[in-house]
Amino acid sequence: MISEFHQLSEKIGQLAELTHALRRENVELRLRAKDLQSESEDLKRQNAELQQRIDEAHRRVAALLEKFPALPPSPQDKELA
């Protein structure tokens, strides 16, 4: 009977240790998830900023191209027409 109580006591101790380890791991995982979410939001913000810069560069290049005079048709273009 004492042996059974001793075994039960050991198993309860192991269960308590496992519970503490899992709680610590849970806290670490929650912190890591929060960090990853923050990192993801930062990357989304950076991506949006870069897309805006690309769009602005595209508009500026398009505006510059419109200022160039049209090229006269080449002899090849005349033959195709």
Phi and psi restraints in degrees (range 20) as a CNS / XPLOR table:
assign (resid 1 and name C) (resid 2 and name N)
       (resid 2 and name CA) (resid 2 and name C) 1.0 -63.9 20.0 2
assign (resid 2 and name N) (resid 2 and name CA)
       (resid 2 and name C) (resid 3 and name N) 1.0 -37.6 20.0 2
assign (resid 2 and name C) (resid 3 and name N)
       (resid 3 and name CA) (resid 3 and name C) 1.0 -61.4 20.0 2
assign (resid 3 and name N) (resid 3 and name CA)
       (resid 3 and name C) (resid 4 and name N) 1.0 -41.3 20.0 2
assign (resid 3 and name C) (resid 4 and name N)
       (resid 4 and name CA) (resid 4 and name C) 1.0 -65.2 20.0 2
assign (resid 4 and name N) (resid 4 and name CA)
       (resid 4 and name C) (resid 5 and name N) 1.0 -40.1 20.0 2
assign (resid 4 and name C) (resid 5 and name N)
       (resid 5 and name CA) (resid 5 and name C) 1.0 -66.0 20.0 2
assign (resid 5 and name N) (resid 5 and name CA)
       (resid 5 and name C) (resid 6 and name N) 1.0 -38.0 20.0 2
assign (resid 5 and name C) (resid 6 and name N)
       (resid 6 and name CA) (resid 6 and name C) 1.0 -64.7 20.0 2
assign (resid 6 and name N) (resid 6 and name CA)
       (resid 6 and name C) (resid 7 and name N) 1.0 -44.5 20.0 2
assign (resid 6 and name C) (resid 7 and name N)
       (resid 7 and name CA) (resid 7 and name C) 1.0 -63.3 20.0 2
assign (resid 7 and name N) (resid 7 and name CA)
       (resid 7 and name C) (resid 8 and name N) 1.0 -42.5 20.0 2
assign (resid 7 and name C) (resid 8 and name N)
       (resid 8 and name CA) (resid 8 and name C) 1.0 -63.3 20.0 2
assign (resid 8 and name N) (resid 8 and name CA)
       (resid 8 and name C) (resid 9 and name N) 1.0 -41.2 20.0 2
assign (resid 8 and name C) (resid 9 and name N)
       (resid 9 and name CA) (resid 9 and name C) 1.0 -62.6 20.0 2
assign (resid 9 and name N) (resid 9 and name CA)
       (resid 9 and name C) (resid 10 and name N) 1.0 -41.8 20.0 2
assign (resid 9 and name C) (resid 10 and name N)
       (resid 10 and name CA) (resid 10 and name C) 1.0 -64.3 20.0 2
assign (resid 10 and name N) (resid 10 and name CA)
       (resid 10 and name C) (resid 11 and name N) 1.0 -43.2 20.0 2
assign (resid 10 and name C) (resid 11 and name N)
       (resid 11 and name CA) (resid 11 and name C) 1.0 -65.2 20.0 2
assign (resid 11 and name N) (resid 11 and name CA)
       (resid 11 and name C) (resid 12 and name N) 1.0 -38.0 20.0 2
assign (resid 11 and name C) (resid 12 and name N)
       (resid 12 and name CA) (resid 12 and name C) 1.0 -64.6 20.0 2
assign (resid 12 and name N) (resid 12 and name CA)
       (resid 12 and name C) (resid 13 and name N) 1.0 -40.8 20.0 2
assign (resid 12 and name C) (resid 13 and name N)
       (resid 13 and name CA) (resid 13 and name C) 1.0 -61.9 20.0 2
assign (resid 13 and name N) (resid 13 and name CA)
       (resid 13 and name C) (resid 14 and name N) 1.0 -43.2 20.0 2
assign (resid 13 and name C) (resid 14 and name N)
       (resid 14 and name CA) (resid 14 and name C) 1.0 -64.4 20.0 2
assign (resid 14 and name N) (resid 14 and name CA)
       (resid 14 and name C) (resid 15 and name N) 1.0 -40.9 20.0 2
assign (resid 14 and name C) (resid 15 and name N)
       (resid 15 and name CA) (resid 15 and name C) 1.0 -63.1 20.0 2
assign (resid 15 and name N) (resid 15 and name CA)
       (resid 15 and name C) (resid 16 and name N) 1.0 -41.2 20.0 2
assign (resid 15 and name C) (resid 16 and name N)
       (resid 16 and name CA) (resid 16 and name C) 1.0 -64.1 20.0 2
assign (resid 16 and name N) (resid 16 and name CA)
       (resid 16 and name C) (resid 17 and name N) 1.0 -42.5 20.0 2
assign (resid 16 and name C) (resid 17 and name N)
       (resid 17 and name CA) (resid 17 and name C) 1.0 -63.2 20.0 2
assign (resid 17 and name N) (resid 17 and name CA)
       (resid 17 and name C) (resid 18 and name N) 1.0 -43.9 20.0 2
assign (resid 17 and name C) (resid 18 and name N)
       (resid 18 and name CA) (resid 18 and name C) 1.0 -63.1 20.0 2
assign (resid 18 and name N) (resid 18 and name CA)
       (resid 18 and name C) (resid 19 and name N) 1.0 -41.4 20.0 2
assign (resid 18 and name C) (resid 19 and name N)
       (resid 19 and name CA) (resid 19 and name C) 1.0 -60.6 20.0 2
assign (resid 19 and name N) (resid 19 and name CA)
       (resid 19 and name C) (resid 20 and name N) 1.0 -44.5 20.0 2
assign (resid 19 and name C) (resid 20 and name N)
       (resid 20 and name CA) (resid 20 and name C) 1.0 -64.1 20.0 2
assign (resid 20 and name N) (resid 20 and name CA)
       (resid 20 and name C) (resid 21 and name N) 1.0 -42.6 20.0 2
assign (resid 20 and name C) (resid 21 and name N)
       (resid 21 and name CA) (resid 21 and name C) 1.0 -62.6 20.0 2
assign (resid 21 and name N) (resid 21 and name CA)
       (resid 21 and name C) (resid 22 and name N) 1.0 -42.5 20.0 2
assign (resid 21 and name C) (resid 22 and name N)
       (resid 22 and name CA) (resid 22 and name C) 1.0 -67.2 20.0 2
assign (resid 22 and name N) (resid 22 and name CA)
       (resid 22 and name C) (resid 23 and name N) 1.0 -36.1 20.0 2
assign (resid 22 and name C) (resid 23 and name N)
       (resid 23 and name CA) (resid 23 and name C) 1.0 -65.6 20.0 2
assign (resid 23 and name N) (resid 23 and name CA)
       (resid 23 and name C) (resid 24 and name N) 1.0 -42.1 20.0 2
assign (resid 23 and name C) (resid 24 and name N)
       (resid 24 and name CA) (resid 24 and name C) 1.0 -62.6 20.0 2
assign (resid 24 and name N) (resid 24 and name CA)
       (resid 24 and name C) (resid 25 and name N) 1.0 -44.1 20.0 2
assign (resid 24 and name C) (resid 25 and name N)
       (resid 25 and name CA) (resid 25 and name C) 1.0 -63.3 20.0 2
assign (resid 25 and name N) (resid 25 and name CA)
       (resid 25 and name C) (resid 26 and name N) 1.0 -39.5 20.0 2
assign (resid 25 and name C) (resid 26 and name N)
       (resid 26 and name CA) (resid 26 and name C) 1.0 -61.2 20.0 2
assign (resid 26 and name N) (resid 26 and name CA)
       (resid 26 and name C) (resid 27 and name N) 1.0 -44.1 20.0 2
assign (resid 26 and name C) (resid 27 and name N)
       (resid 27 and name CA) (resid 27 and name C) 1.0 -61.6 20.0 2
assign (resid 27 and name N) (resid 27 and name CA)
       (resid 27 and name C) (resid 28 and name N) 1.0 -45.2 20.0 2
assign (resid 27 and name C) (resid 28 and name N)
       (resid 28 and name CA) (resid 28 and name C) 1.0 -62.2 20.0 2
assign (resid 28 and name N) (resid 28 and name CA)
       (resid 28 and name C) (resid 29 and name N) 1.0 -42.6 20.0 2
assign (resid 28 and name C) (resid 29 and name N)
       (resid 29 and name CA) (resid 29 and name C) 1.0 -66.3 20.0 2
assign (resid 29 and name N) (resid 29 and name CA)
       (resid 29 and name C) (resid 30 and name N) 1.0 -38.2 20.0 2
assign (resid 29 and name C) (resid 30 and name N)
       (resid 30 and name CA) (resid 30 and name C) 1.0 -63.8 20.0 2
assign (resid 30 and name N) (resid 30 and name CA)
       (resid 30 and name C) (resid 31 and name N) 1.0 -41.9 20.0 2
assign (resid 30 and name C) (resid 31 and name N)
       (resid 31 and name CA) (resid 31 and name C) 1.0 -63.7 20.0 2
assign (resid 31 and name N) (resid 31 and name CA)
       (resid 31 and name C) (resid 32 and name N) 1.0 -42.5 20.0 2
assign (resid 31 and name C) (resid 32 and name N)
       (resid 32 and name CA) (resid 32 and name C) 1.0 -64.8 20.0 2
assign (resid 32 and name N) (resid 32 and name CA)
       (resid 32 and name C) (resid 33 and name N) 1.0 -41.2 20.0 2
assign (resid 32 and name C) (resid 33 and name N)
       (resid 33 and name CA) (resid 33 and name C) 1.0 -62.4 20.0 2
assign (resid 33 and name N) (resid 33 and name CA)
       (resid 33 and name C) (resid 34 and name N) 1.0 -40.6 20.0 2
assign (resid 33 and name C) (resid 34 and name N)
       (resid 34 and name CA) (resid 34 and name C) 1.0 -64.6 20.0 2
assign (resid 34 and name N) (resid 34 and name CA)
       (resid 34 and name C) (resid 35 and name N) 1.0 -42.6 20.0 2
assign (resid 34 and name C) (resid 35 and name N)
       (resid 35 and name CA) (resid 35 and name C) 1.0 -61.9 20.0 2
assign (resid 35 and name N) (resid 35 and name CA)
       (resid 35 and name C) (resid 36 and name N) 1.0 -43.9 20.0 2
assign (resid 35 and name C) (resid 36 and name N)
       (resid 36 and name CA) (resid 36 and name C) 1.0 -65.3 20.0 2
assign (resid 36 and name N) (resid 36 and name CA)
       (resid 36 and name C) (resid 37 and name N) 1.0 -37.9 20.0 2
assign (resid 36 and name C) (resid 37 and name N)
       (resid 37 and name CA) (resid 37 and name C) 1.0 -64.7 20.0 2
assign (resid 37 and name N) (resid 37 and name CA)
       (resid 37 and name C) (resid 38 and name N) 1.0 -43.0 20.0 2
assign (resid 37 and name C) (resid 38 and name N)
       (resid 38 and name CA) (resid 38 and name C) 1.0 -63.4 20.0 2
assign (resid 38 and name N) (resid 38 and name CA)
       (resid 38 and name C) (resid 39 and name N) 1.0 -43.0 20.0 2
assign (resid 38 and name C) (resid 39 and name N)
       (resid 39 and name CA) (resid 39 and name C) 1.0 -62.5 20.0 2
assign (resid 39 and name N) (resid 39 and name CA)
       (resid 39 and name C) (resid 40 and name N) 1.0 -41.0 20.0 2
assign (resid 39 and name C) (resid 40 and name N)
       (resid 40 and name CA) (resid 40 and name C) 1.0 -63.4 20.0 2
assign (resid 40 and name N) (resid 40 and name CA)
       (resid 40 and name C) (resid 41 and name N) 1.0 -42.0 20.0 2
assign (resid 40 and name C) (resid 41 and name N)
       (resid 41 and name CA) (resid 41 and name C) 1.0 -64.6 20.0 2
assign (resid 41 and name N) (resid 41 and name CA)
       (resid 41 and name C) (resid 42 and name N) 1.0 -39.2 20.0 2
assign (resid 41 and name C) (resid 42 and name N)
       (resid 42 and name CA) (resid 42 and name C) 1.0 -62.7 20.0 2
assign (resid 42 and name N) (resid 42 and name CA)
       (resid 42 and name C) (resid 43 and name N) 1.0 -42.7 20.0 2
assign (resid 42 and name C) (resid 43 and name N)
       (resid 43 and name CA) (resid 43 and name C) 1.0 -65.6 20.0 2
assign (resid 43 and name N) (resid 43 and name CA)
       (resid 43 and name C) (resid 44 and name N) 1.0 -38.3 20.0 2
assign (resid 43 and name C) (resid 44 and name N)
       (resid 44 and name CA) (resid 44 and name C) 1.0 -63.5 20.0 2
assign (resid 44 and name N) (resid 44 and name CA)
       (resid 44 and name C) (resid 45 and name N) 1.0 -41.7 20.0 2
assign (resid 44 and name C) (resid 45 and name N)
       (resid 45 and name CA) (resid 45 and name C) 1.0 -63.5 20.0 2
assign (resid 45 and name N) (resid 45 and name CA)
       (resid 45 and name C) (resid 46 and name N) 1.0 -45.4 20.0 2
assign (resid 45 and name C) (resid 46 and name N)
       (resid 46 and name CA) (resid 46 and name C) 1.0 -62.5 20.0 2
assign (resid 46 and name N) (resid 46 and name CA)
       (resid 46 and name C) (resid 47 and name N) 1.0 -41.3 20.0 2
assign (resid 46 and name C) (resid 47 and name N)
       (resid 47 and name CA) (resid 47 and name C) 1.0 -62.2 20.0 2
assign (resid 47 and name N) (resid 47 and name CA)
       (resid 47 and name C) (resid 48 and name N) 1.0 -42.6 20.0 2
assign (resid 47 and name C) (resid 48 and name N)
       (resid 48 and name CA) (resid 48 and name C) 1.0 -63.7 20.0 2
assign (resid 48 and name N) (resid 48 and name CA)
       (resid 48 and name C) (resid 49 and name N) 1.0 -41.6 20.0 2
assign (resid 48 and name C) (resid 49 and name N)
       (resid 49 and name CA) (resid 49 and name C) 1.0 -64.1 20.0 2
assign (resid 49 and name N) (resid 49 and name CA)
       (resid 49 and name C) (resid 50 and name N) 1.0 -42.8 20.0 2
assign (resid 49 and name C) (resid 50 and name N)
       (resid 50 and name CA) (resid 50 and name C) 1.0 -65.3 20.0 2
assign (resid 50 and name N) (resid 50 and name CA)
       (resid 50 and name C) (resid 51 and name N) 1.0 -39.0 20.0 2
assign (resid 50 and name C) (resid 51 and name N)
       (resid 51 and name CA) (resid 51 and name C) 1.0 -63.4 20.0 2
assign (resid 51 and name N) (resid 51 and name CA)
       (resid 51 and name C) (resid 52 and name N) 1.0 -39.2 20.0 2
assign (resid 51 and name C) (resid 52 and name N)
       (resid 52 and name CA) (resid 52 and name C) 1.0 -63.3 20.0 2
assign (resid 52 and name N) (resid 52 and name CA)
       (resid 52 and name C) (resid 53 and name N) 1.0 -40.9 20.0 2
assign (resid 52 and name C) (resid 53 and name N)
       (resid 53 and name CA) (resid 53 and name C) 1.0 -65.9 20.0 2
assign (resid 53 and name N) (resid 53 and name CA)
       (resid 53 and name C) (resid 54 and name N) 1.0 -39.1 20.0 2
assign (resid 53 and name C) (resid 54 and name N)
       (resid 54 and name CA) (resid 54 and name C) 1.0 -64.8 20.0 2
assign (resid 54 and name N) (resid 54 and name CA)
       (resid 54 and name C) (resid 55 and name N) 1.0 -45.1 20.0 2
assign (resid 54 and name C) (resid 55 and name N)
       (resid 55 and name CA) (resid 55 and name C) 1.0 -60.3 20.0 2
assign (resid 55 and name N) (resid 55 and name CA)
       (resid 55 and name C) (resid 56 and name N) 1.0 -42.5 20.0 2
assign (resid 55 and name C) (resid 56 and name N)
       (resid 56 and name CA) (resid 56 and name C) 1.0 -64.8 20.0 2
assign (resid 56 and name N) (resid 56 and name CA)
       (resid 56 and name C) (resid 57 and name N) 1.0 -42.6 20.0 2
assign (resid 56 and name C) (resid 57 and name N)
       (resid 57 and name CA) (resid 57 and name C) 1.0 -62.7 20.0 2
assign (resid 57 and name N) (resid 57 and name CA)
       (resid 57 and name C) (resid 58 and name N) 1.0 -40.2 20.0 2
assign (resid 57 and name C) (resid 58 and name N)
       (resid 58 and name CA) (resid 58 and name C) 1.0 -61.6 20.0 2
assign (resid 58 and name N) (resid 58 and name CA)
       (resid 58 and name C) (resid 59 and name N) 1.0 -44.3 20.0 2
assign (resid 58 and name C) (resid 59 and name N)
       (resid 59 and name CA) (resid 59 and name C) 1.0 -62.9 20.0 2
assign (resid 59 and name N) (resid 59 and name CA)
       (resid 59 and name C) (resid 60 and name N) 1.0 -40.2 20.0 2
assign (resid 59 and name C) (resid 60 and name N)
       (resid 60 and name CA) (resid 60 and name C) 1.0 -68.0 20.0 2
assign (resid 60 and name N) (resid 60 and name CA)
       (resid 60 and name C) (resid 61 and name N) 1.0 -41.1 20.0 2
assign (resid 60 and name C) (resid 61 and name N)
       (resid 61 and name CA) (resid 61 and name C) 1.0 -65.5 20.0 2
assign (resid 61 and name N) (resid 61 and name CA)
       (resid 61 and name C) (resid 62 and name N) 1.0 -42.7 20.0 2
assign (resid 61 and name C) (resid 62 and name N)
       (resid 62 and name CA) (resid 62 and name C) 1.0 -60.9 20.0 2
assign (resid 62 and name N) (resid 62 and name CA)
       (resid 62 and name C) (resid 63 and name N) 1.0 -40.6 20.0 2
assign (resid 62 and name C) (resid 63 and name N)
       (resid 63 and name CA) (resid 63 and name C) 1.0 -65.2 20.0 2
assign (resid 63 and name N) (resid 63 and name CA)
       (resid 63 and name C) (resid 64 and name N) 1.0 -39.9 20.0 2
assign (resid 63 and name C) (resid 64 and name N)
       (resid 64 and name CA) (resid 64 and name C) 1.0 -66.0 20.0 2
assign (resid 64 and name N) (resid 64 and name CA)
       (resid 64 and name C) (resid 65 and name N) 1.0 -40.6 20.0 2
assign (resid 64 and name C) (resid 65 and name N)
       (resid 65 and name CA) (resid 65 and name C) 1.0 -63.9 20.0 2
assign (resid 65 and name N) (resid 65 and name CA)
       (resid 65 and name C) (resid 66 and name N) 1.0 -33.4 20.0 2
assign (resid 65 and name C) (resid 66 and name N)
       (resid 66 and name CA) (resid 66 and name C) 1.0 -67.7 20.0 2
assign (resid 66 and name N) (resid 66 and name CA)
       (resid 66 and name C) (resid 67 and name N) 1.0 -23.5 20.0 2
assign (resid 66 and name C) (resid 67 and name N)
       (resid 67 and name CA) (resid 67 and name C) 1.0 -79.1 20.0 2
assign (resid 67 and name N) (resid 67 and name CA)
       (resid 67 and name C) (resid 68 and name N) 1.0 -20.6 20.0 2
assign (resid 67 and name C) (resid 68 and name N)
       (resid 68 and name CA) (resid 68 and name C) 1.0 -72.7 20.0 2
assign (resid 68 and name N) (resid 68 and name CA)
       (resid 68 and name C) (resid 69 and name N) 1.0 141.8 20.0 2
assign (resid 68 and name C) (resid 69 and name N)
       (resid 69 and name CA) (resid 69 and name C) 1.0 -69.9 20.0 2
assign (resid 69 and name N) (resid 69 and name CA)
       (resid 69 and name C) (resid 70 and name N) 1.0 155.5 20.0 2
assign (resid 69 and name C) (resid 70 and name N)
       (resid 70 and name CA) (resid 70 and name C) 1.0 -69.9 20.0 2
assign (resid 70 and name N) (resid 70 and name CA)
       (resid 70 and name C) (resid 71 and name N) 1.0 142.7 20.0 2
assign (resid 70 and name C) (resid 71 and name N)
       (resid 71 and name CA) (resid 71 and name C) 1.0 -77.8 20.0 2
assign (resid 71 and name N) (resid 71 and name CA)
       (resid 71 and name C) (resid 72 and name N) 1.0 144.2 20.0 2
assign (resid 71 and name C) (resid 72 and name N)
       (resid 72 and name CA) (resid 72 and name C) 1.0 -67.0 20.0 2
assign (resid 72 and name N) (resid 72 and name CA)
       (resid 72 and name C) (resid 73 and name N) 1.0 150.4 20.0 2
assign (resid 72 and name C) (resid 73 and name N)
       (resid 73 and name CA) (resid 73 and name C) 1.0 -63.0 20.0 2
assign (resid 73 and name N) (resid 73 and name CA)
       (resid 73 and name C) (resid 74 and name N) 1.0 141.3 20.0 2
assign (resid 73 and name C) (resid 74 and name N)
       (resid 74 and name CA) (resid 74 and name C) 1.0 -79.8 20.0 2
assign (resid 74 and name N) (resid 74 and name CA)
       (resid 74 and name C) (resid 75 and name N) 1.0 162.9 20.0 2
assign (resid 74 and name C) (resid 75 and name N)
       (resid 75 and name CA) (resid 75 and name C) 1.0 -58.0 20.0 2
assign (resid 75 and name N) (resid 75 and name CA)
       (resid 75 and name C) (resid 76 and name N) 1.0 -34.3 20.0 2
assign (resid 75 and name C) (resid 76 and name N)
       (resid 76 and name CA) (resid 76 and name C) 1.0 -66.4 20.0 2
assign (resid 76 and name N) (resid 76 and name CA)
       (resid 76 and name C) (resid 77 and name N) 1.0 -40.3 20.0 2
assign (resid 76 and name C) (resid 77 and name N)
       (resid 77 and name CA) (resid 77 and name C) 1.0 -62.7 20.0 2
assign (resid 77 and name N) (resid 77 and name CA)
       (resid 77 and name C) (resid 78 and name N) 1.0 -37.4 20.0 2
assign (resid 77 and name C) (resid 78 and name N)
       (resid 78 and name CA) (resid 78 and name C) 1.0 -66.7 20.0 2
assign (resid 78 and name N) (resid 78 and name CA)
       (resid 78 and name C) (resid 79 and name N) 1.0 -37.0 20.0 2
assign (resid 78 and name C) (resid 79 and name N)
       (resid 79 and name CA) (resid 79 and name C) 1.0 -68.2 20.0 2
assign (resid 79 and name N) (resid 79 and name CA)
       (resid 79 and name C) (resid 80 and name N) 1.0 -33.7 20.0 2
assign (resid 79 and name C) (resid 80 and name N)
       (resid 80 and name CA) (resid 80 and name C) 1.0 -75.4 20.0 2
assign (resid 80 and name N) (resid 80 and name CA)
       (resid 80 and name C) (resid 81 and name N) 1.0 -23.8 20.0 2
